[in-house]
Amino acid sequence: MLQLHSDQDRGDGSLKYILSGDGAGDLFIINENTGDIQATKRLDREEKPVYILRAQAINRRTGRPVEPESEFIIKIHDINDNEPIFTKEVYTATVPEMSDVGTFVVQVTATDADDPTYGNSAKVVYSILQGQPYFSVESETGIIKTALLNMDRENREQYQVVIQAKDMGGQMGGLSGTTTVNITLTDVNDNPPRFPQSPAPRMSKRIATWIQPPTCYNFFPPPAIISNGTYQFKTPESSPPGTPIGRIKASDADVGENAEIEYSITDGEGLDMFDVITDQETQEGIITVKKLLDFEKKKVYTLKVEASNPHVEPRFLYLGPFKDSATVRIVVEDVDEPPVFSKLAYILQIREDAQINTTIGSVTAQDPDAIRNPVNTNNVSTFTTTLSLGVCCNYTRKKTLSNLLPVYSVDRHTDMDRIFNIDSGNGSIFTSKLLDRETLLWHNITVIATEIIQQREESVHDENEGVEWMLYKGNQQSTYNPKQSSRVPLYIKVLDVNDNAPEFAEFYETFVCEKAKADQLIQTLRAVDKDDPYSGHQFSFSLAPEAASGSNFTIQDNKDNTAGILTRKNGYNRHEMSTYLLPVVISDNDYPVQSSTGTVTVRVCACDHHGNMQSCHAEALIHPTGLSTGALVAILLCIVILLVTVVLFAALRRQRKKEPLIISKEDIRDNIVSYNDEGGGEEDTQAFDIGTLRNPEAIEDNKLRRDIVPEALFLPRRTPTARDNTDVRDFINQRLKENDTDPTAPPYDSLATYAYEGTGSVADSLSSLESVTTDGDQDYDYLSDWGPRFKKLADMYGGVDSDKDS
């Protein structure tokens, strides 16, 4: 590359050249004798364009520099050794279909690592190698644009474009790189929906039933027949509203929301009978029933159904209307309908005095099929098809039904009491029980009309083999068809008959003052009647014949269904007659006349000068000199005070109880009676004598209990004397049994406690009761071996023995 030389170098080898800096010793080396600098590797400007090196000459023997260090810069000159590289290996872009020429698609970018300031090594020019004539690219910017007008996605959706980037300004000898651009045309709504106009497709097969022989099947036509844009569907007349009849579909070459279709019925005979809805998933139109159909009224409907796009782009309207229409023909099929009543509801009337089996009226129902054709023969359908086995089955299904008059019946859930009945043949309604309007005015029942069918015969015929197989054999058979029945409400009003007598509206009890004047009104009477005559109630009031003469009162009929009781004389005496019973006859004016007799009670009372009642009891006036009200109140208070005093005294006496011997309410076995004195031990021979316990005769005869005073005194029962050698436990059990069975035992509780340890104790008995029967002295040294609990007892008895020994 270059050579370094020092003025001090005489060529005798006394100097040595050294090199330092960027890449020294690795990329650059120096000849220490001559000073020649050489590159050991190929230099790449794109990696490092400038290197800074330092060189110096030193004395080989002393190692000291002979001249100052020199610095020099090495610059790498660029050559065109790098091709343009795109930022992406594959580009993806989209552009709407039907776009104008020059519509921006995507921009590609390529970079060149060469020095852009040195020549044209880094000047990149773009060109298109693949994708013409559909797309173009700008040579300087790399922008890809559409180059063809009205590119249609439905014809071609995907395009692959290859773009080249070349340096040296695109001149010969320049380096180049390529990239791929995948361009997809996005959809726009440029296609209207279209119904298919192809001829009817072939009949599809659906196996329904095996029919002998097994080589024959039952085939049905497809649900819709399409021919020249016309759909045909069949639906039974019994289809309820909302029942789908069939599907229609218009095709749209667009996708996404541009392919969404809305269906509507725009014209035809069944605008109000049918409806169409859109299946959002399949974009099909579903024809549904909107109102109930009637085969007898109309058998065929023709509709015009329109399919349109809800999202329309105005710039494509020039392509034509974005909608299409089709004709839908709907054939209503006859079904076996239930009988139909002549009215929606029946209203009948009958008098309440009608006898049993009286005819009220009749209902009428007819079978619509029988009206149209007394003998309803189903349509004869012939299907011909070729099976995959090559066997052709040409057969005819026949089924004949004869519709007869319906059978009538009463729904017993609406006539639980079976008051009415119906003639099953002619529908006549008659009574089966007596009626009463006052009990129930209206009877609401339901009448059922059920169809009767007569099944004749059903056969299948195979014309190829000339054999007929009978599915039903035998004579004609009439059967009920409960599924084909209808109901109608029947309202029966019971007409009134004057069979109830009028009576008082309430129980009347009034009074008359002793100083009443003649013709004075003391009570107004009113009457009611359960009957309901057509002209209204008209009641008449009068005194009973037996009371009309000599009565102290009179009845005045007001002619408005009321009457008044008037006095007939001046003054009444309650001491002579305190109560009057006045019989009143009430009659109606209907036919036949009904009447009843009611009694009015009139009491004679003392009244003030305003006519207000004060007293109606004659006894209160017999003793005018009796006690006053104040005196009676005082007497009652004294009696109450006396009763309260007696009750309090009795309560206090109950609370005064004698303190029992044992106060605690706990278990009596836990009671301990403690005496705060110490016994005399073995020397105390008078503390307790077991002989007394064994000999009942030693008990004082007249000694009684001190805790309770007995009501009666009983002589103590003499019990046999126990033997001296009797065990104490046996003795106690014996006494317990005697007391339980003693009929002379007092009726109050008695407690006798016997302290007996029993046999089997390790310490034996500690009682001194047996000391009287023991002749020798006992040794109590063993008490010391029983532990600290018996230390006090051991010291006590041990000390006694020590005293004796001393």
FIFILO-445908 format. One record per residue (C-alpha): residue number from 1; chain; x, y, z. Coordinates in steps of 0.2 Angstrom, whole numbers, m for minus. Layout:
BEGIN
  num  cadena      X      Y      Z
  NUM       A      X      Y      Z
...
This chain:
BEGIN
  num  cadena      X      Y      Z
    1       A      0      0      0
    2       A     14     12      5
    3       A     31     13     12
    4       A     38     23     27
    5       A     56     29     27
    6       A     66     38     41
    7       A     81     50     37
    8       A     91     41     51
    9       A     90     25     41
   10       A    107     21     34
   11       A    102      4     28
   12       A    113     m5     41
   13       A     98    m13     50
   14       A    100     m3     65
   15       A     82      4     64
   16       A     66     m5     67
   17       A     49      1     60
   18       A     33     m2     71
   19       A     14      1     67
   20       A     m1      5     78
   21       A    m19     11     76
   22       A    m35      4     68
   23       A    m32    m14     61
   24       A    m13    m14     65
   25       A     m6    m31     66
   26       A    m22    m39     60
   27       A    m28    m30     44
   28       A    m12    m20     41
   29       A      6    m25     44
   30       A     23    m16     42
   31       A     40    m23     37
   32       A     51    m18     52
   33       A     66    m17     41
   34       A     60     m8     25
   35       A     44      1     32
   36       A     33     m6     19
   37       A     14     m7     24
   38       A      3    m20     17
   39       A    m15    m26     19
   40       A    m18    m44     24
   41       A    m37    m44     19
   42       A    m49    m37      7
   43       A    m55    m20     12
   44       A    m74    m17     12
   45       A    m79      1     13
   46       A    m96     m3     19
   47       A    m88    m11     34
   48       A    m76      4     38
   49       A    m72     18     26
   50       A    m57     26     36
   51       A    m43     19     45
   52       A    m31     29     56
   53       A    m13     22     58
   54       A      2     28     68
   55       A     21     23     63
   56       A     38     26     71
   57       A     56     21     69
   58       A     66     15     84
   59       A     83     10     88
   60       A     84     m9     87
   61       A     97    m10    101
   62       A     91      3    113
   63       A     72      3    108
   64       A     72     21    109
   65       A     63     31     95
   66       A     74     40     83
   67       A     60     51     76
   68       A     43     57     82
   69       A     28     46     79
   70       A     19     49     62
   71       A      0     48     59
   72       A     m8     45     43
   73       A    m26     41     37
   74       A    m31     28     25
   75       A    m47     31     15
   76       A    m56     16      6
   77       A    m62     21    m11
   78       A    m80     14    m15
   79       A    m83      2    m30
   80       A   m100     m5    m35
   81       A   m100    m21    m26
   82       A   m117    m21    m17
   83       A   m134    m25    m26
   84       A   m150    m16    m20
   85       A   m159    m25     m6
   86       A   m178    m23     m3
   87       A   m184    m20     15
   88       A   m196    m35     13
   89       A   m194    m51      4
   90       A   m213    m52      0
   91       A   m225    m38      0
   92       A   m244    m40      3
   93       A   m256    m27     m3
   94       A   m274    m25     m7
   95       A   m284    m14    m19
   96       A   m303    m13    m22
   97       A   m309    m21    m38
   98       A   m315     m9    m52
   99       A   m302      4    m46
  100       A   m297     18    m58
  101       A   m281     17    m68
  102       A   m267     24    m57
  103       A   m274     19    m40
  104       A   m261     18    m27
  105       A   m258      0    m22
  106       A   m242     m1    m11
  107       A   m224      7    m11
  108       A   m208     m5    m11
  109       A   m191      1     m5
  110       A   m174     m5     m9
  111       A   m157      1     m2
  112       A   m140      0     m9
  113       A   m125     m1      3
  114       A   m113      8     m9
  115       A   m107     26     m7
  116       A   m121     37    m14
  117       A   m109     51    m15
  118       A    m97     42    m26
  119       A   m103     39    m44
  120       A   m120     30    m47
  121       A   m116     14    m37
  122       A   m131     18    m25
  123       A   m143     26    m37
  124       A   m158     13    m38
  125       A   m171     12    m52
  126       A   m187      2    m50
  127       A   m195     m8    m64
  128       A   m209    m22    m65
  129       A   m204    m39    m72
  130       A   m220    m48    m69
  131       A   m238    m41    m67
  132       A   m241    m31    m83
  133       A   m253    m25    m90
  134       A   m262    m25    m73
  135       A   m250    m15    m63
  136       A   m236     m2    m65
  137       A   m222      5    m54
  138       A   m214     22    m53
  139       A   m195     20    m57
  140       A   m189     32    m44
  141       A   m201     30    m29
  142       A   m206     12    m31
  143       A   m225     16    m30
  144       A   m235      2    m38
  145       A   m251      8    m46
  146       A   m266      0    m55
  147       A   m263      0    m74
  148       A   m279     m8    m80
  149       A   m297     m2    m79
  150       A   m311    m11    m71
  151       A   m302    m26    m64
  152       A   m315    m38    m58
  153       A   m313    m48    m42
  154       A   m326    m61    m48
  155       A   m315    m64    m63
  156       A   m298    m64    m54
  157       A   m294    m60    m36
  158       A   m275    m64    m34
  159       A   m261    m56    m43
  160       A   m242    m59    m41
  161       A   m231    m44    m46
  162       A   m212    m45    m47
  163       A   m202    m28    m45
  164       A   m184    m26    m49
  165       A   m172    m13    m41
  166       A   m156     m9    m51
  167       A   m141      2    m46
  168       A   m130     12    m57
  169       A   m146     21    m62
  170       A   m152      6    m72
  171       A   m137      6    m84
  172       A   m128     m9    m90
  173       A   m117    m17    m78
  174       A   m127    m12    m63
  175       A   m132    m24    m49
  176       A   m150    m28    m46
  177       A   m162    m36    m33
  178       A   m180    m42    m34
  179       A   m195    m44    m23
  180       A   m213    m51    m25
  181       A   m229    m42    m21
  182       A   m245    m52    m19
  183       A   m259    m41    m23
  184       A   m277    m45    m18
  185       A   m293    m37    m26
  186       A   m305    m33    m12
  187       A   m324    m34    m15
  188       A   m335    m20    m19
  189       A   m354    m21    m22
  190       A   m354    m22    m41
  191       A   m365    m37    m43
  192       A   m384    m37    m40
  193       A   m392    m53    m33
  194       A   m399    m65    m45
  195       A   m412    m79    m44
  196       A   m407    m95    m54
  197       A   m415    m96    m71
  198       A   m410   m114    m74
  199       A   m423   m128    m77
  200       A   m430   m138    m63
  201       A   m417   m150    m55
  202       A   m419   m168    m55
  203       A   m430   m176    m42
  204       A   m421   m180    m26
  205       A   m423   m197    m17
  206       A   m429   m199      1
  207       A   m433   m216      8
  208       A   m449   m216     18
  209       A   m456   m233     19
  210       A   m452   m251     14
  211       A   m465   m259      3
  212       A   m465   m277     m2
  213       A   m455   m282    m12
  214       A   m439   m275     m4
  215       A   m433   m268    m21
  216       A   m446   m255    m21
  217       A   m446   m239    m11
  218       A   m457   m224     m8
  219       A   m450   m208    m16
  220       A   m456   m190    m13
  221       A   m452   m175    m24
  222       A   m441   m161    m17
  223       A   m449   m147     m7
  224       A   m447   m134    m20
  225       A   m447   m135    m39
  226       A   m438   m121    m48
  227       A   m442   m118    m66
  228       A   m438   m101    m76
  229       A   m437    m92    m59
  230       A   m453    m99    m52
  231       A   m453   m108    m35
  232       A   m467   m119    m31
  233       A   m471   m125    m13
  234       A   m484   m135     m5
  235       A   m491   m133     13
  236       A   m506   m141     22
  237       A   m520   m129     26
  238       A   m518   m134     45
  239       A   m501   m125     46
  240       A   m501   m113     60
  241       A   m494    m95     58
  242       A   m475    m95     58
  243       A   m473   m112     50
  244       A   m459   m111     37
  245       A   m465   m117     20
  246       A   m449   m117     10
  247       A   m433   m108      6
  248       A   m428    m97     m9
  249       A   m410    m91    m13
  250       A   m404    m78    m24
  251       A   m385    m79    m28
  252       A   m373    m64    m27
  253       A   m356    m65    m34
  254       A   m350    m53    m21
  255       A   m344    m57     m3
  256       A   m346    m51     14
  257       A   m358    m38     18
  258       A   m359    m34     m1
  259       A   m367    m51     m3
  260       A   m380    m48     10
  261       A   m398    m50      4
  262       A   m415    m44     10
  263       A   m431    m53      4
  264       A   m448    m45      3
  265       A   m465    m49     m4
  266       A   m469    m35    m16
  267       A   m484    m41    m25
  268       A   m496    m56    m27
  269       A   m512    m63    m20
  270       A   m505    m68     m3
  271       A   m497    m52      3
  272       A   m507    m54     19
  273       A   m506    m73     20
  274       A   m488    m76     19
  275       A   m471    m68     25
  276       A   m453    m70     21
  277       A   m438    m68     32
  278       A   m420    m69     28
  279       A   m408    m82     35
  280       A   m393    m72     40
  281       A   m381    m87     39
  282       A   m386    m94     22
  283       A   m393    m78     15
  284       A   m409    m88     10
  285       A   m427    m82     10
  286       A   m439    m92     21
  287       A   m457    m92     16
  288       A   m468    m93     31
  289       A   m487    m93     35
  290       A   m493    m77     41
  291       A   m512    m81     43
  292       A   m522    m97     44
  293       A   m525   m105     27
  294       A   m541   m113     21
  295       A   m541   m125      7
  296       A   m559   m123      4
  297       A   m557   m104      1
  298       A   m542   m103     m9
  299       A   m530   m117    m15
  300       A   m516   m108    m24
  301       A   m507    m92    m20
  302       A   m495    m83    m32
  303       A   m482    m71    m24
  304       A   m468    m60    m31
  305       A   m453    m60    m20
  306       A   m439    m48    m22
  307       A   m421    m50    m17
  308       A   m410    m34    m15
  309       A   m394    m28     m7
  310       A   m395    m17      8
  311       A   m378    m10      5
  312       A   m377     m2    m12
  313       A   m363      9    m19
  314       A   m370     23    m29
  315       A   m355     23    m41
  316       A   m360      6    m48
  317       A   m379     10    m50
  318       A   m375     12    m68
  319       A   m373     m7    m69
  320       A   m392     m9    m66
  321       A   m404    m11    m51
  322       A   m396    m21    m37
  323       A   m411    m32    m35
  324       A   m420    m46    m43
  325       A   m437    m54    m41
  326       A   m444    m72    m43
  327       A   m462    m79    m43
  328       A   m467    m91    m29
  329       A   m482   m102    m31
  330       A   m489   m109    m15
  331       A   m501   m124    m16
  332       A   m512   m126     m1
  333       A   m515   m145      2
  334       A   m531   m151      9
  335       A   m531   m160     26
  336       A   m543   m169     36
  337       A   m551   m155     46
  338       A   m561   m156     62
  339       A   m579   m152     61
  340       A   m584   m134     61
  341       A   m599   m127     71
  342       A   m611   m115     63
  343       A   m608   m102     77
  344       A   m593    m97     87
  345       A   m604    m98    103
  346       A   m622   m104    107
  347       A   m634    m95    119
  348       A   m649   m105    125
  349       A   m663   m102    137
  350       A   m674   m113    148
  351       A   m687   m111    162
  352       A   m681   m116    179
  353       A   m697   m127    181
  354       A   m693   m137    165
  355       A   m694   m156    168
  356       A   m680   m168    165
  357       A   m677   m173    147
  358       A   m684   m156    141
  359       A   m675   m151    125
  360       A   m667   m134    126
  361       A   m660   m132    109
  362       A   m647   m139     97
  363       A   m630   m136     90
  364       A   m624   m140     72
  365       A   m607   m144     66
  366       A   m601   m150     49
  367       A   m586   m157     42
  368       A   m578   m145     29
  369       A   m571   m160     19
  370       A   m589   m168     19
  371       A   m596   m152     13
  372       A   m585   m151     m2
  373       A   m585   m169     m6
  374       A   m595   m182      4
  375       A   m583   m195     m1
  376       A   m565   m188      1
  377       A   m553   m198    m10
  378       A   m535   m193     m8
  379       A   m526   m188    m24
  380       A   m518   m202    m33
  381       A   m499   m199    m35
  382       A   m488   m209    m46
  383       A   m469   m208    m44
  384       A   m457   m216    m56
  385       A   m438   m217    m53
  386       A   m424   m228    m57
  387       A   m414   m236    m42
  388       A   m395   m239    m42
  389       A   m399   m257    m44
  390       A   m407   m255    m60
  391       A   m425   m259    m54
  392       A   m439   m248    m59
  393       A   m453   m247    m47
  394       A   m469   m238    m54
  395       A   m482   m239    m41
  396       A   m498   m230    m35
  397       A   m504   m227    m17
  398       A   m522   m226    m15
  399       A   m531   m221      1
  400       A   m550   m218      2
  401       A   m558   m210     17
  402       A   m577   m207     19
  403       A   m582   m192     31
  404       A   m598   m195     40
  405       A   m608   m183     51
  406       A   m599   m179     67
  407       A   m603   m186     84
  408       A   m608   m173     98
  409       A   m604   m175    117
  410       A   m603   m163    132
  411       A   m586   m160    140
  412       A   m590   m166    158
  413       A   m576   m156    165
  414       A   m588   m141    162
  415       A   m603   m150    168
  416       A   m597   m160    183
  417       A   m615   m162    190
  418       A   m621   m169    173
  419       A   m636   m157    173
  420       A   m637   m157    154
  421       A   m635   m170    140
  422       A   m634   m170    121
  423       A   m640   m181    107
  424       A   m624   m188     99
  425       A   m632   m189     82
  426       A   m642   m172     80
  427       A   m634   m161     93
  428       A   m650   m158    103
  429       A   m647   m152    121
  430       A   m659   m158    135
  431       A   m659   m158    153
  432       A   m655   m172    164
  433       A   m658   m164    181
  434       A   m670   m151    188
  435       A   m664   m133    187
  436       A   m665   m119    200
  437       A   m662   m101    194
  438       A   m659    m95    212
  439       A   m645   m107    214
  440       A   m636   m104    197
  441       A   m642    m92    184
  442       A   m630    m96    170
  443       A   m623   m113    165
  444       A   m607   m113    154
  445       A   m603   m129    146
  446       A   m593   m135    131
  447       A   m599   m146    117
  448       A   m587   m157    107
  449       A   m590   m162     89
  450       A   m579   m177     85
  451       A   m576   m183     67
  452       A   m580   m201     62
  453       A   m570   m208     48
  454       A   m573   m224     37
  455       A   m557   m232     31
  456       A   m559   m243     16
  457       A   m543   m249      9
  458       A   m525   m244      5
  459       A   m515   m253     m8
  460       A   m498   m252    m17
  461       A   m497   m258    m35
  462       A   m481   m262    m44
  463       A   m484   m261    m62
  464       A   m468   m270    m67
  465       A   m473   m286    m59
  466       A   m492   m284    m60
  467       A   m495   m288    m41
  468       A   m505   m278    m29
  469       A   m500   m278    m10
  470       A   m515   m274      2
  471       A   m509   m263     16
  472       A   m527   m264     23
  473       A   m539   m279     20
  474       A   m557   m281     26
  475       A   m573   m273     26
  476       A   m576   m255     29
  477       A   m573   m249     47
  478       A   m579   m233     55
  479       A   m568   m226     69
  480       A   m567   m211     80
  481       A   m554   m199     76
  482       A   m551   m189     92
  483       A   m537   m178     84
  484       A   m551   m171     73
  485       A   m563   m163     85
  486       A   m568   m146     89
  487       A   m576   m137    104
  488       A   m589   m123    105
  489       A   m595   m114    121
  490       A   m613   m116    126
  491       A   m621   m103    137
  492       A   m638   m108    145
  493       A   m648    m95    154
  494       A   m661   m102    167
  495       A   m676    m91    166
  496       A   m685    m86    181
  497       A   m702    m94    188
  498       A   m711    m86    202
  499       A   m707   m101    214
  500       A   m701    m91    229
  501       A   m711    m81    242
  502       A   m706    m63    247
  503       A   m699    m61    265
  504       A   m693    m48    276
  505       A   m676    m40    271
  506       A   m671    m42    290
  507       A   m677    m47    307
  508       A   m688    m33    313
  509       A   m689    m29    332
  510       A   m695    m11    337
  511       A   m703     m2    351
  512       A   m717      9    355
  513       A   m717     23    368
  514       A   m730     22    382
  515       A   m736     39    378
  516       A   m737     36    360
  517       A   m752     44    350
  518       A   m763     36    338
  519       A   m758     34    320
  520       A   m739     36    325
  521       A   m726     28    313
  522       A   m715     16    323
  523       A   m707      5    310
  524       A   m704      4    291
  525       A   m704    m13    283
  526       A   m695    m19    268
  527       A   m696    m36    259
  528       A   m685    m45    247
  529       A   m688    m59    234
  530       A   m676    m72    227
  531       A   m686    m72    211
  532       A   m682    m59    197
  533       A   m699    m55    188
  534       A   m698    m47    171
  535       A   m708    m32    176
  536       A   m699    m30    193
  537       A   m705    m33    211
  538       A   m722    m27    217
  539       A   m725    m32    235
  540       A   m740    m29    246
  541       A   m741    m29    265
  542       A   m756    m33    277
  543       A   m759    m40    294
  544       A   m763    m58    296
  545       A   m782    m61    296
  546       A   m781    m68    314
  547       A   m773    m52    320
  548       A   m782    m40    309
  549       A   m797    m38    322
  550       A   m793    m31    339
  551       A   m775    m27    335
  552       A   m767    m12    343
  553       A   m757     m8    327
  554       A   m761     m6    309
  555       A   m751     m9    293
  556       A   m750      5    280
  557       A   m744     m1    262
  558       A   m734     12    254
  559       A   m736      4    237
  560       A   m717      6    234
  561       A   m712    m11    241
  562       A   m712     m4    259
  563       A   m725     m3    273
  564       A   m726      6    289
  565       A   m732      0    306
  566       A   m744     13    314
  567       A   m751     14    332
  568       A   m770     12    333
  569       A   m773     20    350
  570       A   m766     33    362
  571       A   m755     26    376
  572       A   m748      9    380
  573       A   m744      1    397
  574       A   m729    m10    398
  575       A   m735    m17    415
  576       A   m751    m23    406
  577       A   m742    m29    390
  578       A   m723    m27    388
  579       A   m722    m36    370
  580       A   m733    m37    355
  581       A   m730    m50    341
  582       A   m737    m43    325
  583       A   m739    m56    310
  584       A   m737    m47    293
  585       A   m742    m55    277
  586       A   m731    m51    262
  587       A   m737    m55    244
  588       A   m730    m53    227
  589       A   m740    m49    211
  590       A   m733    m62    200
  591       A   m740    m78    193
  592       A   m743    m89    203
  593       A   m744    m77    218
  594       A   m732    m82    232
  595       A   m734    m75    250
  596       A   m726    m77    267
  597       A   m730    m72    285
  598       A   m716    m63    295
  599       A   m717    m58    313
  600       A   m713    m41    320
  601       A   m709    m39    338
  602       A   m715    m23    346
  603       A   m709    m19    364
  604       A   m718     m6    375
  605       A   m704      6    383
  606       A   m703     21    393
  607       A   m697     36    383
  608       A   m692     54    387
  609       A   m701     69    381
  610       A   m691     68    364
  611       A   m697     50    361
  612       A   m680     42    365
  613       A   m681     25    373
  614       A   m676     24    391
  615       A   m681      7    398
  616       A   m691     m7    391
  617       A   m691    m18    407
  618       A   m707    m18    418
  619       A   m697    m25    433
  620       A   m688     m9    435
  621       A   m704      1    438
  622       A   m711    m12    450
  623       A   m700     m7    465
  624       A   m698     12    463
  625       A   m690     13    481
  626       A   m675      2    477
  627       A   m657      6    479
  628       A   m650     19    469
  629       A   m636     17    457
  630       A   m623     24    469
  631       A   m627     12    483
  632       A   m626     m3    471
  633       A   m609      3    466
  634       A   m603      5    484
  635       A   m609    m13    488
  636       A   m600    m20    473
  637       A   m584    m11    478
  638       A   m585    m19    496
  639       A   m587    m36    489
  640       A   m572    m34    477
  641       A   m561    m28    492
  642       A   m566    m43    503
  643       A   m562    m55    489
  644       A   m545    m47    486
  645       A   m541    m49    505
  646       A   m546    m67    505
  647       A   m535    m71    491
  648       A   m520    m62    498
  649       A   m522    m71    515
  650       A   m522    m88    506
  651       A   m507    m84    496
  652       A   m497    m79    512
  653       A   m502    m94    521
  654       A   m495   m105    506
  655       A   m479    m96    507
  656       A   m476   m100    525
  657       A   m468   m117    525
  658       A   m458   m125    539
  659       A   m440   m127    536
  660       A   m436   m145    531
  661       A   m423   m155    540
  662       A   m413   m156    524
  663       A   m412   m139    515
  664       A   m401   m144    500
  665       A   m410   m150    484
  666       A   m395   m161    479
  667       A   m394   m179    480
  668       A   m398   m185    498
  669       A   m383   m197    497
  670       A   m371   m182    496
  671       A   m378   m174    512
  672       A   m366   m174    526
  673       A   m372   m170    544
  674       A   m357   m163    553
  675       A   m355   m162    572
  676       A   m340   m151    578
  677       A   m335   m163    592
  678       A   m323   m177    593
  679       A   m328   m194    599
  680       A   m320   m204    612
  681       A   m313   m217    601
  682       A   m312   m235    608
  683       A   m316   m229    626
  684       A   m332   m221    620
  685       A   m344   m236    622
  686       A   m359   m225    623
  687       A   m358   m217    606
  688       A   m367   m230    596
  689       A   m373   m247    601
  690       A   m375   m259    587
  691       A   m387   m269    598
  692       A   m400   m256    597
  693       A   m399   m257    578
  694       A   m401   m275    578
  695       A   m415   m275    591
  696       A   m430   m265    586
  697       A   m438   m267    603
  698       A   m425   m255    610
  699       A   m432   m241    600
  700       A   m443   m230    610
  701       A   m461   m233    606
  702       A   m468   m215    607
  703       A   m453   m206    599
  704       A   m460   m196    584
  705       A   m452   m186    570
  706       A   m447   m169    574
  707       A   m446   m162    556
  708       A   m465   m164    551
  709       A   m480   m165    562
  710       A   m490   m181    556
  711       A   m508   m180    554
  712       A   m512   m196    562
  713       A   m502   m207    575
  714       A   m499   m225    571
  715       A   m492   m238    582
  716       A   m475   m244    577
  717       A   m475   m260    569
  718       A   m466   m274    578
  719       A   m453   m283    568
  720       A   m444   m299    572
  721       A   m428   m297    581
  722       A   m413   m300    571
  723       A   m400   m313    575
  724       A   m384   m307    583
  725       A   m374   m314    569
  726       A   m384   m306    556
  727       A   m374   m295    544
  728       A   m378   m277    544
  729       A   m381   m276    525
  730       A   m394   m290    526
  731       A   m401   m281    541
  732       A   m403   m265    531
  733       A   m411   m274    516
  734       A   m423   m282    528
  735       A   m429   m266    536
  736       A   m430   m258    519
  737       A   m441   m271    512
  738       A   m452   m271    528
  739       A   m455   m252    527
  740       A   m459   m253    508
  741       A   m473   m266    512
  742       A   m479   m258    528
  743       A   m497   m252    525
  744       A   m496   m242    541
  745       A   m481   m232    535
  746       A   m485   m213    536
  747       A   m489   m204    520
  748       A   m474   m192    521
  749       A   m456   m195    516
  750       A   m444   m202    529
  751       A   m425   m203    527
  752       A   m415   m216    536
  753       A   m396   m217    533
  754       A   m385   m232    537
  755       A   m367   m230    535
  756       A   m360   m247    530
  757       A   m345   m249    519
  758       A   m347   m268    515
  759       A   m335   m282    513
  760       A   m320   m283    502
  761       A   m312   m266    507
  762       A   m293   m266    508
  763       A   m293   m256    524
  764       A   m307   m267    531
  765       A   m319   m258    542
  766       A   m313   m242    551
  767       A   m329   m241    562
  768       A   m328   m244    581
  769       A   m344   m252    581
  770       A   m336   m269    582
  771       A   m324   m264    596
  772       A   m337   m269    609
  773       A   m337   m287    603
  774       A   m318   m288    602
  775       A   m309   m294    618
  776       A   m291   m290    613
  777       A   m283   m274    609
  778       A   m280   m270    591
  779       A   m264   m265    582
  780       A   m266   m249    572
  781       A   m248   m249    565
  782       A   m254   m253    548
  783       A   m262   m236    546
  784       A   m244   m229    544
  785       A   m243   m240    528
  786       A   m258   m232    520
  787       A   m250   m216    515
  788       A   m252   m198    519
  789       A   m271   m198    518
  790       A   m271   m209    534
  791       A   m257   m200    543
  792       A   m268   m190    555
  793       A   m277   m206    560
  794       A   m261   m216    562
  795       A   m254   m203    573
  796       A   m270   m203    584
  797       A   m271   m222    586
  798       A   m252   m224    586
  799       A   m251   m212    600
  800       A   m264   m221    610
  801       A   m254   m237    609
  802       A   m238   m228    615
  803       A   m247   m222    630
  804       A   m253   m239    634
  805       A   m235   m246    633
  806       A   m229   m233    644
